[in-house]
Amino acid sequence: MRHLPLAATLLAATLAGPAFAQPADRLAALEARMQALESESARLKAEAEAAQAALAEARAEIDELKQAQGEAVAAAESSAEDTSAGEAPSSAGANGNAFNPAISIVLDGQVASHSLDPDNYVRAGFPLVGEGGPSDKGISLGESEISFAATVDDKFYGQLTVALDSEDAVGVEEAFIDTTSLPNGFALRMGRFFSNIGYLNSHHAHTDKFSDRALAYQALLGNQYGDDGVQLRWVAPFDLFVELGGEVFRGNAFPAGGAGHGGLGSRTLFAHVGGDVGDESSWLAGLSVLDTDTVDGEDGFTGDNRIYVADATWKWAPQGNFKDGGWTLRGEYLVEHRDGDYVDAEDPSLDQPWNGRRAGAYLEAVYRINRRWETGYRYDKLWADDDGPFASDFDPYRHSVMVTWLNSEFSLLRLQYADDRPNPDDTDHTFTLQYQMNLGAHGAHKF
């Protein structure tokens, strides 16, 4: 039994040797490695979270810059010619970019075929004035224009539009400033601009649904009435759109002339009312009057001329989405009263009283098939005076049909046919292929 403690000692030494110490060392090494991996994982996770935060911050900054840029462009475009009806320009959201002018270029041209030579075109009861004659034969440049518009500061907005025509003439079409901060719905416009009488008159020609203006505008307004003047208008704070206003013009442009009354030769009053009917229909109607003192007018008239205009527009579209389809019906009726004298420009000795009444109207229907196609029909008619220097028993009229392909909101091609009866002896069958391209800033169109 003396040898038992020695055996136990030898067994303990054996168990404590290298063979049995190795698992303990490995366990310690694995634990150390796990701690290192956990530390590395925590570091990578922190770096990933920091990268995600930096990415989110960059995205937010980009969105903020885009929004600021969009607000600047919207502020400049909101009062351009394609703004919604009756809304004054807004300086809300203006920043540094808002003071840079938005530049818009409209390229317009056409190819026209006439069965009647435009040089031999005579409209019974109505001399050709202004730009109220037929289009050129063959290839020609339409009403192309360049427009600059911008918010001037927190109280003013400005726009300059230069027009180029087929005769290589360059002229200032519009050059005006608008107030943006008058109280209680008032707005003031000063400079050269198109009058707000009727519906079509205040719209630039490239927004029309047909390649030419209605006969009533051609014959009674020389295609479009614009002059140097001042306009004051008021939009009522109602759910129903109500706009009232008046203008004073120099009185140089047809149907005025001679800048009578010390350069205050024309005056207008206008009222427009509109609203929605459910979710799919909307309407706009108006009454206007243009009163001019004319001296040696383009058509030989000197005296007082007053033109009354009634207009109405109705639009319908499924769910109110006019871009994808729907109908637009529009009509205007113009009545002119003259009280004065007529003097022949070639022979001043041929003078006679010119007191009478003439009128013109149109009715058009346009169907938007989808975003790419629309088609329409327009009927024009004039009522000549039965007395005076241009008396006529015949009342000119015209039928027009068109189809338009819109590649986008910035470009279109339009094919139009017109059956025009300008006098009892002639008929002008006209085919027109029109192109139109919009470059640069392009504001929303009016109603």
BADREN-11858 format. One record per residue (C-alpha): chain; x, y, z. Coordinates in steps of 0.001 Angstrom, whole numbers, plus 500000, padded with zeros to 6 digits. Layout:
% BADREN-11858
A, X, Y, Z
...
***
This chain:
% BADREN-11858
A, 500000, 500000, 500000
A, 503097, 502257, 500320
A, 503367, 502415, 496571
A, 499817, 503815, 496028
A, 500675, 507529, 496556
A, 503509, 507209, 494049
A, 501133, 505823, 491390
A, 498666, 508654, 492002
A, 501451, 511185, 491641
A, 502553, 509693, 488317
A, 498912, 509673, 487024
A, 498405, 513352, 487945
A, 501616, 514351, 486191
A, 500530, 512503, 483071
A, 497116, 514242, 482971
A, 498756, 517649, 483404
A, 501101, 517060, 480427
A, 501003, 518588, 476916
A, 498510, 516092, 475503
A, 495786, 517190, 477907
A, 496701, 520952, 478015
A, 496037, 521477, 474239
A, 492182, 521691, 474339
A, 492277, 524445, 476947
A, 494678, 526537, 474849
A, 492505, 526118, 471719
A, 489437, 527206, 473620
A, 491167, 530359, 474766
A, 492351, 531086, 471226
A, 488843, 530611, 469763
A, 487372, 532896, 472381
A, 489942, 535574, 471543
A, 489210, 535174, 467824
A, 485463, 535505, 468436
A, 486028, 538705, 470345
A, 488114, 540092, 467460
A, 485415, 539165, 464892
A, 482692, 540720, 467009
A, 484747, 543903, 467283
A, 485318, 543941, 463494
A, 481610, 543287, 462869
A, 480633, 546179, 465126
A, 483077, 548460, 463291
A, 481702, 547480, 459859
A, 478140, 547920, 461072
A, 478952, 551412, 462346
A, 480580, 552304, 459028
A, 477538, 550985, 457101
A, 475157, 553016, 459256
A, 477288, 556110, 458705
A, 477277, 555492, 454936
A, 473481, 555060, 454934
A, 473068, 558304, 456866
A, 475361, 560153, 454440
A, 473399, 558717, 451482
A, 470080, 559796, 452972
A, 471472, 563273, 453628
A, 472712, 563556, 450019
A, 469350, 562427, 448655
A, 467522, 564969, 450825
A, 469833, 567727, 449603
A, 469261, 566723, 445959
A, 465469, 566720, 446485
A, 465675, 570136, 448126
A, 467702, 571547, 445226
A, 465298, 570055, 442659
A, 462312, 571507, 444505
A, 463939, 574931, 444690
A, 464751, 574822, 440977
A, 461202, 573732, 440140
A, 459732, 576542, 442228
A, 461968, 579062, 440469
A, 460902, 577876, 437018
A, 457242, 577731, 438076
A, 457421, 581287, 439375
A, 458765, 582468, 436013
A, 456368, 580408, 433914
A, 453192, 580874, 435952
A, 452359, 584155, 434171
A, 453709, 583232, 430781
A, 451202, 582907, 428018
A, 450333, 579256, 428820
A, 449234, 580151, 432558
A, 445843, 579151, 433871
A, 443017, 581616, 433270
A, 442779, 584549, 435613
A, 445761, 583789, 437832
A, 448258, 586538, 438555
A, 451974, 585664, 438698
A, 453201, 584549, 442092
A, 456513, 585292, 443733
A, 456119, 582488, 446247
A, 459151, 580312, 446550
A, 461365, 582784, 444695
A, 465091, 582284, 445136
A, 468268, 583151, 443248
A, 467279, 581084, 440229
A, 463931, 582885, 439973
A, 465750, 586001, 438773
A, 467185, 584215, 435721
A, 464865, 584625, 432725
A, 463084, 581528, 431478
A, 463610, 581391, 427697
A, 460954, 579898, 425444
A, 461238, 579469, 421673
A, 458321, 578493, 419438
A, 459233, 577295, 415947
A, 456194, 577364, 413669
A, 455945, 576779, 409941
A, 453633, 575419, 407297
A, 453089, 574281, 403743
A, 449829, 575564, 402228
A, 448040, 574793, 398988
A, 445331, 577264, 397816
A, 442948, 576749, 394922
A, 442559, 580547, 394837
A, 445627, 582754, 394486
A, 446049, 584636, 397811
A, 446926, 587752, 395812
A, 443428, 587647, 394274
A, 441619, 586977, 397547
A, 438740, 589401, 398156
A, 436491, 589126, 401223
A, 433054, 590583, 400579
A, 432139, 593359, 403004
A, 435485, 593276, 404793
A, 438788, 594726, 403527
A, 441894, 592720, 404424
A, 443594, 594428, 407377
A, 446431, 593609, 409744
A, 447277, 589928, 409471
A, 443717, 589051, 408542
A, 444338, 587710, 405043
A, 444843, 584135, 403848
A, 448102, 582306, 404500
A, 450962, 582354, 402012
A, 451031, 579796, 399249
A, 453675, 577064, 399474
A, 456312, 576825, 402203
A, 456409, 579642, 404729
A, 457392, 580461, 408260
A, 454471, 580786, 410636
A, 454353, 582840, 413804
A, 457623, 581824, 415420
A, 458588, 583650, 418587
A, 461164, 583985, 421328
A, 460012, 584799, 424833
A, 461930, 585823, 427959
A, 460134, 585767, 431305
A, 461207, 586063, 434924
A, 460247, 587258, 438362
A, 461873, 590683, 438733
A, 461645, 590812, 442517
A, 459051, 590227, 445224
A, 456596, 592658, 443590
A, 457055, 592421, 439804
A, 457181, 589906, 436974
A, 458291, 590702, 433417
A, 457927, 589161, 429966
A, 459285, 590037, 426521
A, 458132, 588216, 423378
A, 459712, 588843, 419983
A, 457899, 587525, 416912
A, 459328, 586547, 413518
A, 457142, 586183, 410434
A, 457452, 584855, 406882
A, 458458, 588309, 405576
A, 461597, 588253, 407771
A, 460077, 591001, 409912
A, 461052, 591030, 413578
A, 458874, 592864, 416039
A, 458066, 593174, 419712
A, 454854, 591232, 420172
A, 454579, 591695, 423923
A, 456713, 593517, 426480
A, 455037, 594009, 429842
A, 455402, 593861, 433601
A, 452878, 592405, 436048
A, 452467, 593183, 439701
A, 452571, 590134, 441961
A, 451663, 591446, 445390
A, 448697, 593807, 445110
A, 446115, 593061, 447821
A, 442582, 591703, 447534
A, 442948, 589940, 444193
A, 443987, 592980, 442143
A, 446667, 592819, 439449
A, 448178, 595510, 437234
A, 449826, 595001, 433833
A, 451787, 597716, 432000
A, 453530, 597710, 428625
A, 452623, 596118, 425285
A, 450317, 593129, 425432
A, 447293, 591432, 423898
A, 443978, 592678, 425204
A, 441955, 590403, 427481
A, 438751, 590886, 425472
A, 437000, 587720, 424309
A, 438687, 584349, 424533
A, 441207, 583881, 421711
A, 442570, 587422, 421701
A, 444758, 587072, 424789
A, 446169, 583728, 423586
A, 449264, 583443, 421453
A, 448551, 581912, 418049
A, 450618, 578788, 418714
A, 448096, 577710, 421377
A, 445224, 577659, 418844
A, 443671, 574363, 417819
A, 443585, 575400, 414148
A, 446349, 576697, 411899
A, 444638, 580076, 411403
A, 442453, 582441, 413405
A, 438686, 582535, 413023
A, 437261, 584828, 410351
A, 435696, 587111, 412966
A, 439131, 587835, 414415
A, 440718, 588269, 410984
A, 438059, 590666, 409705
A, 437192, 592716, 412806
A, 440447, 592685, 414816
A, 443091, 592259, 412123
A, 443722, 588751, 413535
A, 444518, 589869, 417104
A, 444318, 593132, 419015
A, 447381, 594183, 421002
A, 448777, 597636, 421799
A, 450719, 599671, 424347
A, 448609, 600103, 427430
A, 447683, 599489, 431055
A, 445413, 596760, 432397
A, 443787, 596483, 435819
A, 441949, 593315, 436711
A, 440401, 591805, 439811
A, 439832, 588141, 440626
A, 437129, 587650, 443233
A, 437851, 585453, 446288
A, 435069, 583021, 445396
A, 435009, 579301, 444634
A, 433496, 580350, 441310
A, 436085, 582007, 439064
A, 435104, 585656, 438582
A, 437392, 588111, 436786
A, 436612, 591775, 436110
A, 438890, 594279, 434459
A, 439555, 597148, 432115
A, 442316, 598439, 429869
A, 443461, 601693, 428316
A, 445587, 601493, 425155
A, 447481, 603984, 423042
A, 445173, 603355, 420090
A, 447661, 602750, 417275
A, 446866, 599155, 416340
A, 443879, 598125, 414212
A, 440922, 598510, 414669
A, 442130, 601762, 416262
A, 444548, 604163, 414605
A, 446183, 607518, 415086
A, 446589, 607287, 418875
A, 443691, 609641, 419505
A, 442874, 611390, 422783
A, 446523, 612187, 423423
A, 447655, 608571, 423152
A, 444686, 607087, 425044
A, 442709, 606094, 421978
A, 441314, 602682, 423013
A, 439497, 601422, 426081
A, 438165, 598008, 427077
A, 436020, 596391, 429747
A, 435848, 592627, 430268
A, 434269, 590077, 432589
A, 434892, 586328, 432724
A, 433133, 583733, 434856
A, 433903, 580005, 435074
A, 433787, 576890, 437176
A, 433448, 573118, 437339
A, 430441, 570873, 436892
A, 431209, 567676, 438784
A, 434587, 566064, 438234
A, 434454, 565805, 434448
A, 433226, 569151, 433088
A, 434339, 572782, 433315
A, 433217, 575999, 431668
A, 434196, 579605, 431059
A, 432118, 582488, 429672
A, 432737, 586171, 429126
A, 431494, 589537, 427899
A, 433809, 592273, 426625
A, 433738, 595605, 424833
A, 436458, 597440, 422893
A, 435890, 601148, 422250
A, 438292, 602969, 419910
A, 438755, 606469, 418523
A, 440221, 605924, 415082
A, 442043, 608472, 412949
A, 443052, 607378, 409434
A, 442639, 603707, 410193
A, 444155, 600968, 408074
A, 440815, 600412, 406324
A, 440255, 604138, 405690
A, 437957, 604721, 408660
A, 437967, 607783, 410914
A, 435526, 607921, 413803
A, 434205, 605911, 416731
A, 434298, 602107, 416589
A, 432870, 599849, 419275
A, 433121, 596043, 419263
A, 431182, 593782, 421636
A, 432391, 590223, 422245
A, 430601, 587262, 423853
A, 432535, 584019, 424378
A, 431831, 580609, 425906
A, 433904, 577447, 426399
A, 432889, 574040, 427719
A, 435241, 571121, 428350
A, 434526, 567513, 429217
A, 436928, 564642, 429908
A, 436660, 561267, 431678
A, 437620, 561820, 435322
A, 438614, 565343, 434314
A, 441858, 564179, 432693
A, 442008, 566342, 429540
A, 445432, 565042, 428505
A, 444107, 561564, 427784
A, 440887, 562497, 426006
A, 437735, 564559, 425973
A, 435792, 567275, 424177
A, 436212, 571044, 423959
A, 433389, 573199, 422565
A, 434020, 576907, 422044
A, 432302, 579820, 420355
A, 432570, 583602, 420101
A, 430323, 586278, 418647
A, 431658, 589746, 417744
A, 429465, 592739, 416813
A, 430945, 595986, 415484
A, 429264, 599423, 415428
A, 430913, 602223, 413415
A, 430101, 605913, 413391
A, 432391, 608023, 411220
A, 433717, 608529, 407718
A, 435551, 606549, 405080
A, 438375, 608052, 402984
A, 439958, 606076, 400154
A, 443731, 605921, 400688
A, 444423, 606063, 396922
A, 441932, 608843, 396182
A, 441132, 611039, 399214
A, 438392, 612749, 397255
A, 436372, 609538, 397513
A, 434968, 609946, 400993
A, 431585, 608996, 402411
A, 429906, 608355, 405762
A, 430570, 604969, 407377
A, 427829, 604271, 409865
A, 426814, 600685, 410230
A, 426984, 597315, 411887
A, 429002, 594220, 410983
A, 429410, 590937, 412857
A, 431299, 587670, 412911
A, 431186, 584393, 414819
A, 432724, 580945, 414993
A, 431904, 577646, 416636
A, 434502, 574902, 417028
A, 434543, 571391, 418464
A, 437803, 569575, 419231
A, 437965, 565923, 420255
A, 441097, 564744, 422080
A, 441309, 561071, 421125
A, 444310, 560292, 423330
A, 447653, 561830, 424210
A, 448871, 561523, 420626
A, 445874, 562511, 418497
A, 443121, 565090, 418332
A, 440715, 566203, 415638
A, 438293, 569068, 415230
A, 435809, 571036, 413147
A, 435216, 574793, 412993
A, 432525, 576856, 411276
A, 433160, 580571, 410617
A, 430740, 583202, 409382
A, 430761, 586960, 408795
A, 427787, 589272, 408357
A, 428549, 592207, 406076
A, 426888, 595602, 406247
A, 424214, 596294, 403650
A, 425194, 599954, 403451
A, 428398, 601999, 403460
A, 431733, 601762, 401606
A, 431998, 597942, 401793
A, 428324, 597045, 401525
A, 427623, 593484, 400388
A, 424651, 591166, 400038
A, 426948, 588163, 400489
A, 428096, 586984, 403933
A, 431439, 585102, 403829
A, 431709, 581733, 405552
A, 434181, 578872, 405949
A, 434306, 575214, 407027
A, 437549, 573812, 408499
A, 438549, 570330, 409669
A, 441872, 569328, 411192
A, 443732, 566376, 412630
A, 446760, 566853, 414889
A, 449492, 564426, 415914
A, 451227, 565357, 419152
A, 454503, 563560, 419698
A, 454674, 565272, 423098
A, 453488, 568478, 424728
A, 456407, 570202, 422985
A, 455856, 569191, 419340
A, 453014, 568631, 416890
A, 452123, 568160, 413250
A, 448715, 569369, 412027
A, 446889, 568702, 408748
A, 443978, 571039, 408015
A, 441491, 571465, 405171
A, 439324, 574569, 404730
A, 436457, 575273, 402354
A, 436450, 579075, 402286
A, 433781, 581198, 400512
A, 435098, 584795, 400779
A, 432758, 586202, 398112
A, 429909, 584973, 395887
A, 432222, 584236, 392944
A, 435188, 582462, 394547
A, 435910, 579383, 396646
A, 439298, 578760, 398186
A, 440065, 575101, 398942
A, 443060, 575188, 401267
A, 445215, 572319, 402515
A, 447709, 573197, 405239
A, 450424, 571069, 406846
A, 451704, 572797, 409947
A, 454592, 571966, 412280
A, 455227, 573434, 415700
A, 458118, 572875, 418112
A, 458540, 574370, 421603
A, 462037, 574763, 423020
A, 463023, 575793, 426509
A, 460660, 576805, 429292
A, 457070, 575911, 428486
A, 454401, 577059, 430901
A, 450932, 575619, 431265
A, 448386, 576799, 428734
A, 445382, 578879, 429647
A, 441966, 577248, 430102
***
